[in-house]
Amino acid sequence: MTTAPPVGPPPPDSMSSIPPSGRVSNLPPPPVEMTFLEEQRDRIAAFVESMGDVGMLTWRALRSIPRRPLEIESTVYQIESLGVRSLGIVAVTSVFIGMVMTIQFAFGLQRFGGVEYIPRVIVLSFLRELGPTLTAVIVGGRIGSGMAAEVGAMNVTEQVDAIRALGGDPAKKLVLPRVLAAMIVMPLLSMFADALGTLGAMFVCSSEYDIRPTLFMQTALESVLMSDLFSGLAKTPIFGFIIAIVGCHFGLTTQGGTEGVGQSTTRTVVVVSIAILVADYFLTRVFVGLFPG
């Protein structure tokens, strides 16, 4: 004789594990929101970790310099890729920056009757600051993002792992040629920007403020010293190093396929621009003391 099942609601213990819909939920528990201090702590820890990775990457690249092969062909190719292909953007930006800065300085100096000082101020500003820094920021965004995209694509397609499997060193094969090429081309691009920026300023002064080119150059050369040129050019190899090592770092740490490559490229542009401006302040403080003029 079978007993009938009990009629009525189930006991409280069994009801507590069944949701109202009658089905057991497999959803994970809601994430715990982080406090402001915890978020800042994680950001600082990530920044310190990234700085450590950049330092280790720099050390591996420097340590691989005397090892053969010397990667001369790769370095020459990177010089052509980073330098020659950047001449167009450097030419356009430097000429128009020189023209715009001439108009701005003339607008301010006309109030004090100092139009004849325009050539001195423009050339001095370009040699010491505008040429090196603006060239590094503009060109750095281009070549740094290109490095991050190229190396990042190699990383997500496991080409970097293939280099390691074959006994090669990615720091020597990928990083060192780009670092050397960037440090070589940045002084050349800076001098190119100085020359074209001066020509743009000379054109505006001749066409709008009746300052002939001969008078422009004579007035500028009377006040500009070689130390002004050296103080600007001395920054550019350091800017080139920052651009290359940051781009390669983000490229080698790229994850997540094509989406990760895009994120690494965006981060590289932002970090390179900020790092150049921060480094420019400290380098200017140092070189003002070394080249007082």
N, C-alpha and C positions, 0 to 999 in steps of 0.2 A: 504494500500500500504506500503510494507516494504522498508526500506532504506538499501542499500548495505553497507557492512562494509568498512571502509576507507581503501584505498590501499596505501601502503607505509610503511616505518619503524615506529615502535612504538615511542611514545614520549620519550624524554631522561630520564624522571623520572622512567619509567617502565624498561628501559634498564639497569639502574644502579644496579638493584637488581637481575638481571639474569646473571649468569656466561656465558662465551663464549660457553660452551658446551650445553647450553640450559637447564641445570638442576640445581636446587638449592643445594648448598653444605651444608652438615651437619657437616663438620669437625670443631673441636674446634680451636680457634685461637692459633697460635704458642706460645710455652712457652717463657716467658721472661727470658733471660739469667741473672744469678746472677753475680755480680761483685766479685772480689777476696775478698774484705773486707766483703761483705755480707756472702760469704761462710765460712770465718773464724769466723764470728760472730755466725753463726748457729752452727758451730762445737763447739765453746766454750760454747754456751748455752746448747747444748746436753751433753757435758762433765759435766758441773755443775749440770744439772738435773740428770744425772746418779749417780754422787757422792751423791746427796741428797737422791736418792732412796736407794743407798747402806747404807747410814747412818740410814735411817728410818728402813730398813730391819734389820740392826744390833741392833737397839734399841728394835724392836719388839721381836727379838730372845732373847736378854738378859732379857727383861722384863718377858718373858714366862718361865724362868728357874725355879722359885719356884712353878709354878702352876702344879698341878697334872693332868694327870699322868706324871711321870718323864722321860718317853721315854728311859728307860735303855736298853730294848731289841733292840730298833732301833739303839741306839748308839753302842752297842756291835756288831751288824750286820755291821754297817758302818766301825767300826774298822777292822773287818775281811776283809771287801770288799776293803777298802782303803789301809790297811797296809800289810796284809799277801799276798795279790795278787800283791803287788808292790815289793816284795822281789827279784823276778827274775830280773827285769829291774834295780833295785838298785845294785844288785850284779854284773851284767855284766858291767854296766857303771863305777862303782867305781873301780873295779879291773883294767880295761883297762885305766882309767884316771890315776890311780896311776902308772901304767907301763909307760905310755906315758910321764907323768910329770917327772918321774925319768930319762928317756932318755934325755929329754930337759934340765933339770937342770944339768945333768952330762956333756952334750955337752958344756954348758956355763962355768961350774966350772972347767973343765979340762984345760981351757985356763989360769986359774990363780992358778993352782995347788991345788984346794980346793975340791978334790973328797971326802975327808973324811967328808965334810959338807953336803953331799947329804941327809943322814938320817934326820938330824936336819931340813933342809929346807922343805923336803917333808912332814914330820909328822906335823910340825908347820903350813904349808900351808893347809893341810887337816883339821886339827882341827879347825882352825880359819875361813877358807873361803871355800875351795873346797868342803868339805863334806856337810856342811849345804846348801850352795847356789846352787851348781849343783844338789844336791838331790832334793831341792825344785823346781828348774826349770824343771827337767826331770819328776819327779813324779807329780809335779803340772800340767803339761800339760796332763798327763794321767787321774788323778782323777778329775781335774777341768772340763775337757771336758766330762768325764763320768757323773758328777753331772749335767752339763748343758743339756746334752742329756736326762738324765732320768727325771729331773724335767720339762724340756721343753716338752717332750712327754706327761707328765701328764697334763701340762697346755693346750696344743692344743687339747687334748682329753677331756677337761673339768673335769678332776679328781680333780684339784685344786679347781674349783668352787663347786664341790660336797662336798669337805671338809668344805668349808665355809658354804654351805647350811645346813650341819649337825651340825653346831655350833663349828667346830674345827678351829684351827688357823694354817694356812700353815707354818708360821714362827716357830711354835713349832713342828709340825709334820714332816716337811721336812727340814727346815734350821738348827735348833738347833742340832739334832743328827749328821748331817754332819760336822758342825763347831766344835763340841766337839771332834768328832772322828779324824778330821784332825789335831787338835791341840795336840792330844795325840800321834798319830802315827808318826808325823814328827820328834820329838826328837829321837824316837827309830830307825827310818830309817836313821837318820843322824849318830847315833853311829854305826849302822851296816855298813854304807858307810865308815866311818873313819877306822873301823877295816879291811874291805876288801881292801880298798885303800892302807893301810899300808902293808898288806900282798903282794899285787901286786908289790909295790915298793921294798919290801924286796926280792922278787923273782928275780927281774931284777938286783938289786945290787949284789945278791949272784952269779947269773949266768954270768953276764957280767963285773962287776967291782970289783970282788973279795972282797966283803964286806960281811962277814959271818952274819947270822941272829942274833947271840948273840951280835956281835959288833954293828950291826944296831940298835937293841933295846937299848943297853947300851948308845950309842951315842945320840939317840933320846931322851931318858928319862932324860939325863943330862941337856938338854936345854928346854924341854917342861914343862910347869907348869900347874897346875890345872886351873888357870885363863884362859889359852888358850883354854882349853876344854869348860869351862863355857861360854866364850865369843862367841863360835860358837853355842853351844846348846841353848843359850838364844834367838837366832834369830828364831829358828825353830817353836815355837808355833805361833809366829806372821806370819811367812810364811804360816803355816797351816790355820790360820784364813783368810788370804788374798785369798788363793786358794779356800776355801769353800764358802766364802761369795760372791766372784766374780762368781763362777760357779752357785750358787743358784740364784743370781740376774739375770744373763742372762737366766737361765732356767725359772724363773717366768715371765719374760718379753717377752718370745718367742711368736711369732705370725706368721701365714701363713702356718700352717701345717708342713709337713716333710721338706720342703725347709727352713722354719724358724728355725727348730731344727738344721739343718746343719749350718746355718749362726750363730746361737748362740754358737754352739760348736767351730767354727773357731774363733769367737771373744773372747771366753773364753781363748783359748790357747794363743792368742796374748796378751791379757790384763794381764793374770796371769804372763807370762814371763816378761813383761815390769814392772809390779808392784813389782815383787819380786826383780828385779835388782835395781829399784829405792829405794825400802825400804831397801835393803841391804846396800846401801851407807850411809843412815842416821843412820841405826842401828850400822854400823861399827864405825861411828864417835862417837856415844854415848858409845858403849861398849869398845872402845879403851881408853876412859877416865875413865870408871868404872873398867876395868881390864887392867891396863897398863902393867902388867907383870914384 
